[in-house]
Structure formats: structure tokens, C-alpha cells
Amino acid sequence: MDKEGFAKKILEAAERLVTLEIVTVVGTYDSKTNQPGASSKMMRTRLNLLDGDKVTEVDPDFVTGPLTSLRGYHADTEKQGHDIIKANLETLEKMLGLLDKLPGSTSAAATSPVAVVK
């Protein structure tokens, strides 16, 4: 694969990384349908990385029931997710910068800005 093709693949992957989804489930979870099992309890947060919209779905048992202690766990997992996305974007930015420095490069990185979430 040439440099331009590589840069294009990196940028296409970045465009697909729009939503961060954090799921905490007590019970079973079907990753194909993104739904908890029939008797499972779930808390899910979806964060749109482009516009910053954040939606959290919470089963009442996580609020006033026996699973309240897991709210902190879910919040910590959200923080870890943010940190992972930030590190991935910084790595992507560095990769595109290195690609630009290669001899004869006219990569898409030179014309396509990469936003870094901080």
C-alpha cells in the first residue's frame, strides 16, 4: 500500500470513530444487537465525539436499587473511555504527521485536519 492509500485508510477510520459507547451490564449482553438479556440490568452512555452530545440510559436499579454502587464504576469507565479516545487521536495525529515527512508524500494528512479531543 502506498503512502496516499495509507493516509486515506487512516482518515476513513477516524471518520467512523464518532461515537464512544460505554456499557455496564449486570447479567448478559448481546453485542450483535447491543441489548441486555431479558433479566439483565444495564447502564449505557453514548457520547458523540463531534458535537459533544451525551446520552445515558440507566436502569432504576442503578439509581435507587441494589446496583447503586456500580454508578461509580460506570463513571470511572467513561473517564477511561475518554482517555483512550484522546490517546488514539493523538497517535493518529502523530502518524499522519510522520506520513507527511516521508519523501514524496502528498498525503491527505496535509489537507485534512485532525481534531484532538482534550
DSSP file (Angstrom, degrees, kcal/mol; ACC not computed):
  #  RESIDUE AA STRUCTURE BP1 BP2  ACC     N-H-->O    O-->H-N    N-H-->O    O-->H-N    TCO  KAPPA ALPHA  PHI   PSI    X-CA   Y-CA   Z-CA
    1    1 A M              0   0    0      0, 0.0     2,-0.0     0, 0.0     0, 0.0   0.000 360.0 360.0 360.0 133.9    0.0    0.0    0.0
    2    2 A D     >  -     0   0    0      1,-0.1     4,-2.3     4,-0.0     5,-0.2  -0.265 360.0-100.7 -80.1 171.5    1.4    3.4   -0.9
    3    3 A K  H  > S+     0   0    0      1,-0.2     4,-2.6     2,-0.2     5,-0.2   0.884 121.4  51.0 -60.7 -41.8    1.5    6.4    1.4
    4    4 A E  H  > S+     0   0    0      1,-0.2     4,-2.3     2,-0.2   104,-0.3   0.904 110.8  48.7 -65.8 -40.2   -1.6    8.1    0.0
    5    5 A G  H  > S+     0   0    0      2,-0.2     4,-2.2     1,-0.2    -1,-0.2   0.895 111.6  50.1 -64.0 -40.3   -3.6    4.9    0.4
    6    6 A F  H  X S+     0   0    0     -4,-2.3     4,-2.2     2,-0.2    -2,-0.2   0.926 110.7  48.5 -64.2 -45.2   -2.4    4.5    3.9
    7    7 A A  H  X S+     0   0    0     -4,-2.6     4,-2.4     1,-0.2    -2,-0.2   0.899 110.3  52.5 -61.8 -40.7   -3.3    8.1    4.8
    8    8 A K  H  X S+     0   0    0     -4,-2.3     4,-2.4     1,-0.2    -1,-0.2   0.911 108.8  49.5 -62.7 -42.4   -6.7    7.6    3.2
    9    9 A K  H  X S+     0   0    0     -4,-2.2     4,-2.2     2,-0.2    -1,-0.2   0.899 110.6  50.5 -63.8 -40.5   -7.4    4.5    5.3
   10   10 A I  H  X S+     0   0    0     -4,-2.2     4,-2.1     1,-0.2    -2,-0.2   0.936 112.2  46.4 -62.5 -46.2   -6.4    6.3    8.5
   11   11 A L  H  X S+     0   0    0     -4,-2.4     4,-1.8     1,-0.2    -2,-0.2   0.875 110.9  52.2 -66.7 -37.3   -8.7    9.2    7.8
   12   12 A E  H  X S+     0   0    0     -4,-2.4     4,-1.1     2,-0.2    -1,-0.2   0.910 109.8  49.7 -63.9 -41.5  -11.6    6.9    6.9
   13   13 A A  H  X S+     0   0    0     -4,-2.2     4,-0.7     1,-0.2     3,-0.4   0.897 108.5  53.4 -63.3 -40.2  -11.1    5.1   10.2
   14   14 A A  H >< S+     0   0    0     -4,-2.1     3,-0.8     1,-0.2    -1,-0.2   0.875 104.2  55.8 -63.0 -37.4  -11.1    8.4   12.1
   15   15 A E  H 3< S+     0   0    0     -4,-1.8    -1,-0.2     1,-0.2    -2,-0.2   0.814 104.8  53.1 -65.4 -29.6  -14.4    9.4   10.5
   16   16 A R  H >< S+     0   0    0     -4,-1.1     2,-1.7    -3,-0.4     3,-0.5   0.657  89.1  82.4 -79.3 -14.9  -16.0    6.2   11.8
   17   17 A L  T <<  +     0   0    0     -3,-0.8    -1,-0.2    -4,-0.7     3,-0.1  -0.402  55.3 119.5 -87.5  60.9  -14.9    7.0   15.3
   18   18 A V  T 3   +     0   0    0     -2,-1.7    31,-3.7     1,-0.2     2,-0.5   0.803  61.6  52.0 -95.5 -33.5  -17.7    9.3   16.1
   19   19 A T  E <   -A   48   0A   0     -3,-0.5     2,-0.6    29,-0.2    29,-0.2  -0.921  58.8-160.0-118.2 126.8  -19.5    7.6   19.0
   20   20 A L  E     -A   47   0A   0     27,-2.8    27,-2.8    -2,-0.5     2,-0.5  -0.897  17.0-168.8 -96.3 124.6  -18.0    6.5   22.2
   21   21 A E  E     -A   46   0A   0     -2,-0.6     2,-0.5    25,-0.2    25,-0.2  -0.972   8.3-172.3-122.4 123.1  -20.3    3.9   23.9
   22   22 A I  E     -A   45   0A   0     23,-2.7    23,-2.8    -2,-0.5     2,-0.4  -0.963   8.9-173.1-113.9 124.8  -19.7    2.7   27.5
   23   23 A V  E     -A   44   0A   0     -2,-0.5     2,-0.5    21,-0.2    21,-0.2  -0.976  12.3-173.7-125.3 128.0  -21.9   -0.2   28.7
   24   24 A T  E     +A   43   0A   0     19,-3.2    19,-2.6    -2,-0.4     2,-0.4  -0.985  16.7 178.2-117.2 119.9  -22.2   -1.6   32.2
   25   25 A V  E     -A   42   0A   0     -2,-0.5     2,-0.7    17,-0.2    17,-0.2  -0.977  25.5-159.2-127.6 133.7  -24.4   -4.7   32.4
   26   26 A V  E    S+A   41   0A   0     15,-2.9    15,-2.2    -2,-0.4     2,-0.4  -0.944  81.4   8.5-105.5 107.7  -25.3   -6.9   35.3
   27   27 A G  S    S-     0   0    0     -2,-0.7     2,-0.2    13,-0.2    -2,-0.1  -0.969 115.4 -18.1 123.5-143.0  -26.3  -10.1   33.5
   28   28 A T        -     0   0    0     -2,-0.4     9,-2.7     2,-0.0     2,-0.3  -0.678  50.3-167.6-105.8 159.2  -26.0  -11.0   29.9
   29   29 A Y  E     -C   36   0B   0      7,-0.3     2,-0.8    -2,-0.2     3,-0.1  -0.989  16.8-142.5-147.5 132.3  -25.5   -8.7   26.9
   30   30 A D  E  >> -C   35   0B   0      5,-3.0     4,-1.8    -2,-0.3     5,-1.2  -0.857  10.4-167.1 -97.9 107.8  -25.8   -9.4   23.1
   31   31 A S  T  45S+     0   0    0     -2,-0.8    -1,-0.1     1,-0.2     0, 0.0   0.688  85.4  59.0 -71.0 -16.8  -23.0   -7.4   21.4
   32   32 A K  T  45S+     0   0    0      1,-0.1    -1,-0.2     3,-0.1    -2,-0.0   0.883 119.9  26.0 -77.1 -38.7  -24.6   -8.0   18.0
   33   33 A T  T  45S-     0   0    0     -3,-0.3    -2,-0.2     2,-0.2    -1,-0.1   0.541 100.1-131.0 -98.5  -9.3  -27.9   -6.3   18.9
   34   34 A N  T  <5 +     0   0    0     -4,-1.8    -3,-0.2     1,-0.2    -2,-0.0   0.866  66.3 124.4  59.1  38.7  -26.4   -4.1   21.6
   35   35 A Q  E   < -C   30   0B   0     -5,-1.2    -5,-3.0     7,-0.0    -1,-0.2  -0.957  61.5-118.5-129.4 146.8  -29.1   -5.1   24.0
   36   36 A P  E     -C   29   0B   0      0, 0.0    -7,-0.3     0, 0.0     6,-0.1  -0.404  41.7 -93.4 -76.0 159.5  -29.1   -6.7   27.5
   37   37 A G    >   -     0   0    0     -9,-2.7     3,-1.5    -2,-0.1    -7,-0.0  -0.159  48.1 -89.9 -65.2 168.9  -30.6  -10.1   28.2
   38   38 A A  T 3  S+     0   0    0      1,-0.3    -1,-0.1   -11,-0.0   -11,-0.0   0.843 125.5  28.2 -54.1 -43.5  -34.2  -10.4   29.4
   39   39 A S  T 3  S+     0   0    0      2,-0.1    -1,-0.3     0, 0.0     2,-0.1   0.248  99.0 113.8-105.0  14.0  -33.4  -10.2   33.1
   40   40 A S    <   -     0   0    0     -3,-1.5     2,-0.4   -12,-0.1   -13,-0.2  -0.445  58.0-138.0 -84.3 157.6  -30.2   -8.1   32.9
   41   41 A K  E     -A   26   0A   0    -15,-2.2   -15,-2.9    -2,-0.1     2,-0.4  -0.949  25.1-170.8-115.8 136.4  -29.8   -4.6   34.2
   42   42 A M  E     -A   25   0A   0     -2,-0.4    17,-1.3   -17,-0.2     2,-0.4  -0.965  23.9-171.2-135.8 145.3  -27.9   -2.1   32.0
   43   43 A M  E     +AB  24  58A   0    -19,-2.6   -19,-3.2    -2,-0.4     2,-0.4  -0.997  22.1 179.8-126.5 126.9  -26.4    1.4   32.2
   44   44 A R  E     -AB  23  57A   0     13,-2.3    13,-3.6    -2,-0.4     2,-0.5  -0.994  13.2-167.3-134.8 134.1  -25.2    2.8   28.8
   45   45 A T  E     -AB  22  56A   0    -23,-2.8   -23,-2.7    -2,-0.4     2,-0.5  -0.979   3.2-168.6-119.4 130.1  -23.6    6.1   27.9
   46   46 A R  E     -AB  21  55A   0      9,-3.1     9,-2.6    -2,-0.5     2,-0.5  -0.982   4.3-171.5-117.9 126.9  -23.2    7.3   24.3
   47   47 A L  E     -AB  20  54A   0    -27,-2.8   -27,-2.8    -2,-0.5     2,-0.7  -0.974  17.1-144.4-121.9 120.3  -21.1   10.3   23.6
   48   48 A N  E  >  -A   19   0A   0      5,-2.9     4,-1.9    -2,-0.5   -29,-0.2  -0.746  10.1-158.3 -81.6 116.9  -20.9   11.9   20.2
   49   49 A L  T  4 S+     0   0    0    -31,-3.7    -1,-0.2    -2,-0.7   -30,-0.1   0.669  84.9  52.4 -74.5 -16.7  -17.4   13.0   19.8
   50   50 A L  T  4 S+     0   0    0    -32,-0.4    -1,-0.2     1,-0.1   -31,-0.1   0.919 125.8  17.4 -84.9 -47.2  -18.2   15.6   17.1
   51   51 A D  T  4 S-     0   0    0      2,-0.1    -2,-0.2     0, 0.0    -1,-0.1   0.504  97.5-122.7-106.8  -3.7  -20.9   17.6   18.7
   52   52 A G     <  +     0   0    0     -4,-1.9    -3,-0.1     1,-0.2     2,-0.1   0.484  52.4 157.5  80.9   1.7  -20.4   16.5   22.4
   53   53 A D        -     0   0    0     -5,-0.1    -5,-2.9    -6,-0.1     2,-0.4  -0.383  21.5-165.7 -62.6 136.7  -24.0   15.2   22.8
   54   54 A K  E     -B   47   0A   0     -7,-0.2     2,-0.4    -2,-0.1    -7,-0.2  -0.992  10.6-178.7-130.6 127.6  -24.1   12.7   25.7
   55   55 A V  E     -B   46   0A   0     -9,-2.6    -9,-3.1    -2,-0.4     2,-0.5  -0.994   4.7-169.3-126.9 129.3  -27.0   10.3   26.4
   56   56 A T  E     -B   45   0A   0     -2,-0.4     2,-0.5   -11,-0.2   -11,-0.3  -0.977   6.7-159.2-122.0 124.1  -27.0    7.9   29.4
   57   57 A E  E     -B   44   0A   0    -13,-3.6   -13,-2.3    -2,-0.5     2,-0.4  -0.867  16.8-174.9 -97.6 131.4  -29.6    5.2   29.8
   58   58 A V  E     -B   43   0A   0     -2,-0.5   -15,-0.2   -15,-0.2    -2,-0.0  -0.980  23.1-137.8-135.6 123.3  -29.9    4.0   33.4
   59   59 A D    >   -     0   0    0    -17,-1.3     3,-2.4    -2,-0.4     4,-0.5  -0.556  32.5-117.4 -69.1 140.5  -32.0    1.1   34.8
   60   60 A P  G >>>S+     0   0    0      0, 0.0     4,-2.6     0, 0.0     3,-1.3   0.772 111.1  69.8 -53.9 -28.0  -33.7    2.3   38.0
   61   61 A D  G 345S+     0   0    0      1,-0.3     6,-2.0     3,-0.2     7,-0.3   0.751  95.8  54.2 -64.0 -21.7  -31.7   -0.4   40.0
   62   62 A F  G <45S+     0   0    0     -3,-2.4    -1,-0.3   -20,-0.1     9,-0.2   0.640 115.5  40.0 -81.9 -15.3  -28.6    1.7   39.3
   63   63 A V  T <45S-     0   0    0     -3,-1.3    -2,-0.2    -4,-0.5    -1,-0.1   0.882 140.5  -4.2 -99.0 -53.0  -30.2    4.8   40.8
   64   64 A T  T  <5S+     0   0    0     -4,-2.6    -3,-0.2     3,-0.0    -2,-0.1   0.400 116.8  74.7-124.6  -0.7  -32.2    3.7   43.9
   65   65 A G  S > <S-     0   0    0     -5,-0.9     3,-1.3    -4,-0.1    -4,-0.1  -0.066 101.6 -64.9-103.1-158.4  -31.9   -0.1   43.9
   66   66 A P  T 3  S+     0   0    0      0, 0.0     3,-0.3     0, 0.0    -4,-0.1   0.538 122.5  61.4 -71.3  -6.5  -29.3   -2.7   44.7
   67   67 A L  T >   +     0   0    0     -6,-2.0     3,-2.0     1,-0.2     4,-0.3   0.234  64.0 111.8-105.4  14.8  -26.9   -1.7   41.9
   68   68 A T  T X   +     0   0    0     -3,-1.3     3,-1.5    -7,-0.3     4,-0.5   0.805  69.8  65.4 -59.2 -29.3  -26.2    1.9   43.1
   69   69 A S  T 3> S+     0   0    0     -3,-0.3     4,-0.6     1,-0.3     3,-0.4   0.720  93.1  62.6 -67.3 -18.0  -22.6    1.1   43.9
   70   70 A L  H <> S+     0   0    0     -3,-2.0     4,-2.4     1,-0.2    -1,-0.3   0.573  80.8  80.8 -83.8  -9.0  -21.9    0.4   40.2
   71   71 A R  H <> S+     0   0    0     -3,-1.5     4,-2.3    -4,-0.3    -1,-0.2   0.923  93.7  48.4 -61.4 -42.5  -22.7    4.0   39.2
   72   72 A G  H  > S+     0   0    0     -4,-0.5     4,-2.4    -3,-0.4    -1,-0.2   0.889 109.5  52.8 -63.3 -40.1  -19.2    5.0   40.3
   73   73 A Y  H  X S+     0   0    0     -4,-0.6     4,-2.2     2,-0.2    -1,-0.2   0.923 109.8  48.4 -60.0 -44.8  -17.7    2.1   38.3
   74   74 A H  H  X S+     0   0    0     -4,-2.4     4,-2.3     1,-0.2    -2,-0.2   0.912 110.8  50.5 -63.4 -43.0  -19.6    3.2   35.2
   75   75 A A  H  X S+     0   0    0     -4,-2.3     4,-2.1     1,-0.2    -1,-0.2   0.899 110.4  49.8 -62.6 -40.7  -18.4    6.8   35.7
   76   76 A D  H  X S+     0   0    0     -4,-2.4     4,-2.3     1,-0.2    -1,-0.2   0.890 109.9  51.2 -64.0 -39.0  -14.8    5.6   36.0
   77   77 A T  H  X S+     0   0    0     -4,-2.2     4,-2.3     2,-0.2    -2,-0.2   0.880 107.3  53.2 -66.7 -38.2  -15.2    3.5   32.8
   78   78 A E  H  X S+     0   0    0     -4,-2.3     4,-2.3     2,-0.2    -2,-0.2   0.933 108.9  49.7 -59.1 -46.1  -16.5    6.6   31.0
   79   79 A K  H  X S+     0   0    0     -4,-2.1     4,-2.3     1,-0.2    -2,-0.2   0.912 110.0  50.3 -60.3 -43.9  -13.4    8.5   32.1
   80   80 A Q  H  X S+     0   0    0     -4,-2.3     4,-2.4     1,-0.2    -1,-0.2   0.893 108.7  53.1 -61.8 -39.3  -11.2    5.7   30.9
   81   81 A G  H  X S+     0   0    0     -4,-2.3     4,-2.5     2,-0.2    -2,-0.2   0.913 108.4  49.4 -61.7 -43.8  -13.0    5.7   27.5
   82   82 A H  H  X S+     0   0    0     -4,-2.3     4,-2.6     1,-0.2    -2,-0.2   0.921 111.4  49.7 -59.9 -44.4  -12.3    9.5   27.2
   83   83 A D  H  X S+     0   0    0     -4,-2.3     4,-2.4     1,-0.2    -2,-0.2   0.889 110.6  49.9 -63.8 -39.3   -8.7    8.9   27.9
   84   84 A I  H  X S+     0   0    0     -4,-2.4     4,-2.7     2,-0.2    -1,-0.2   0.924 111.4  48.0 -65.0 -45.0   -8.4    6.1   25.4
   85   85 A I  H  X S+     0   0    0     -4,-2.5     4,-2.6     2,-0.2     5,-0.2   0.925 111.7  50.4 -62.1 -44.3  -10.1    8.2   22.6
   86   86 A K  H  X S+     0   0    0     -4,-2.6     4,-2.2     1,-0.2    -2,-0.2   0.932 112.6  46.2 -59.4 -46.4   -7.8   11.1   23.4
   87   87 A A  H  X S+     0   0    0     -4,-2.4     4,-2.3     1,-0.2    -1,-0.2   0.897 112.0  51.4 -64.7 -40.0   -4.7    8.9   23.2
   88   88 A N  H  X S+     0   0    0     -4,-2.7     4,-2.5     2,-0.2    -1,-0.2   0.909 110.7  48.0 -63.5 -41.9   -5.9    7.3   20.0
   89   89 A L  H  X S+     0   0    0     -4,-2.6     4,-2.5     2,-0.2    -1,-0.2   0.890 110.9  50.8 -66.8 -39.1   -6.5   10.7   18.4
   90   90 A E  H  X S+     0   0    0     -4,-2.2     4,-2.1    -5,-0.2    -1,-0.2   0.904 111.8  48.1 -64.1 -40.3   -3.0   11.9   19.5
   91   91 A T  H  X S+     0   0    0     -4,-2.3     4,-2.6     2,-0.2    -2,-0.2   0.916 111.2  50.6 -64.2 -43.7   -1.5    8.7   18.0
   92   92 A L  H  X S+     0   0    0     -4,-2.5     4,-2.4     1,-0.2    -2,-0.2   0.912 109.4  50.9 -60.2 -43.5   -3.4    9.2   14.8
   93   93 A E  H  X S+     0   0    0     -4,-2.5     4,-2.0     1,-0.2    -1,-0.2   0.903 111.4  48.0 -61.4 -42.0   -2.2   12.8   14.6
   94   94 A K  H  X S+     0   0    0     -4,-2.1     4,-2.6     2,-0.2    -2,-0.2   0.906 110.2  52.0 -65.5 -41.8    1.4   11.7   15.0
   95   95 A M  H  X S+     0   0    0     -4,-2.6     4,-2.2     1,-0.2    -2,-0.2   0.920 111.0  47.0 -61.3 -43.9    1.0    9.0   12.4
   96   96 A L  H  X S+     0   0    0     -4,-2.4     4,-1.8     1,-0.2    -1,-0.2   0.872 111.3  52.4 -66.5 -35.8   -0.3   11.5    9.9
   97   97 A G  H  X S+     0   0    0     -4,-2.0     4,-1.0    -5,-0.2    -2,-0.2   0.904 110.3  47.5 -65.2 -41.8    2.5   13.9   10.7
   98   98 A L  H  X S+     0   0    0     -4,-2.6     4,-0.6     1,-0.2     3,-0.5   0.884 108.2  55.8 -66.1 -38.0    5.1   11.2   10.2
   99   99 A L  H >< S+     0   0    0     -4,-2.2     3,-1.0     1,-0.2    -1,-0.2   0.888 104.0  54.0 -61.5 -39.5    3.4   10.3    6.9
  100  100 A D  H 3< S+     0   0    0     -4,-1.8    -1,-0.2     1,-0.2     5,-0.2   0.793 103.5  57.5 -64.2 -28.2    3.8   13.9    5.7
  101  101 A K  H 3< S+     0   0    0     -4,-1.0    -1,-0.2    -3,-0.5    -2,-0.2   0.608  81.9 105.3 -82.1 -11.4    7.5   13.8    6.4
  102  102 A L  S X< S-     0   0    0     -3,-1.0     3,-1.6    -4,-0.6    -3,-0.0  -0.439  87.0 -93.8 -69.2 142.6    8.2   10.8    4.2
  103  103 A P  T 3  S+     0   0    0      0, 0.0    -1,-0.1     0, 0.0    -2,-0.1  -0.285 107.8  11.2 -57.8 136.1    9.9   11.7    0.9
  104  104 A G  T 3  S+     0   0    0      1,-0.2     2,-0.4    -3,-0.1    -3,-0.1   0.620  89.5 155.3  74.9  13.4    7.5   12.4   -2.0
  105  105 A S    <   +     0   0    0     -3,-1.6    -1,-0.2    -5,-0.2    -5,-0.0  -0.595  22.1 164.8 -81.0 129.7    4.4   12.4    0.3
  106  106 A T        +     0   0    0     -2,-0.4    -1,-0.1    -7,-0.0    -6,-0.1  -0.369  31.1 169.3-127.5  50.5    1.3   14.3   -0.9
  107  107 A S    >   -     0   0    0     -8,-0.1     3,-1.2     1,-0.1     4,-0.4  -0.089  50.8-114.9 -68.4 161.7   -0.9   12.6    1.7
  108  108 A A  G >> S+     0   0    0   -104,-0.3     4,-1.6     1,-0.2     3,-1.1   0.687 108.6  78.3 -65.3 -18.4   -4.4   13.6    2.6
  109  109 A A  G 34 S+     0   0    0      1,-0.3    -1,-0.2     2,-0.2     5,-0.1   0.831  85.8  59.1 -61.8 -30.4   -3.0   14.5    6.0
  110  110 A A  G <4 S+     0   0    0     -3,-1.2    -1,-0.3     1,-0.2    -2,-0.2   0.772 117.8  29.7 -70.5 -24.1   -1.7   17.7    4.6
  111  111 A T  T <4 S+     0   0    0     -3,-1.1    -2,-0.2    -4,-0.4    -1,-0.2   0.495 109.8  71.7-112.9  -6.1   -5.2   18.8    3.5
  112  112 A S  S  < S-     0   0    0     -4,-1.6    -1,-0.1     2,-0.0     2,-0.1  -0.924  72.9-144.3-117.5 109.6   -7.4   17.1    6.2
  113  113 A P        -     0   0    0      0, 0.0     2,-0.5     0, 0.0    -3,-0.1  -0.392   7.0-145.5 -71.2 148.3   -7.2   18.5    9.7
  114  114 A V        -     0   0    0     -5,-0.1     2,-0.3    -2,-0.1  -103,-0.0  -0.971  11.3-141.8-114.8 121.3   -7.5   16.1   12.6
  115  115 A A        -     0   0    0     -2,-0.5     2,-0.5     1,-0.0   -22,-0.1  -0.645  10.4-148.9 -82.5 137.6   -9.3   17.4   15.7
  116  116 A V        -     0   0    0     -2,-0.3     2,-0.5   -26,-0.0   -30,-0.1  -0.938   9.2-138.4-110.3 124.1   -7.8   16.4   19.0
  117  117 A V              0   0    0     -2,-0.5   -27,-0.1     1,-0.2   -28,-0.1  -0.687 360.0 360.0 -81.4 124.7  -10.2   16.0   22.0
  118  118 A K              0   0    0     -2,-0.5    -1,-0.2   -32,-0.0   -35,-0.0   0.354 360.0 360.0-127.7 360.0   -8.8   17.4   25.1
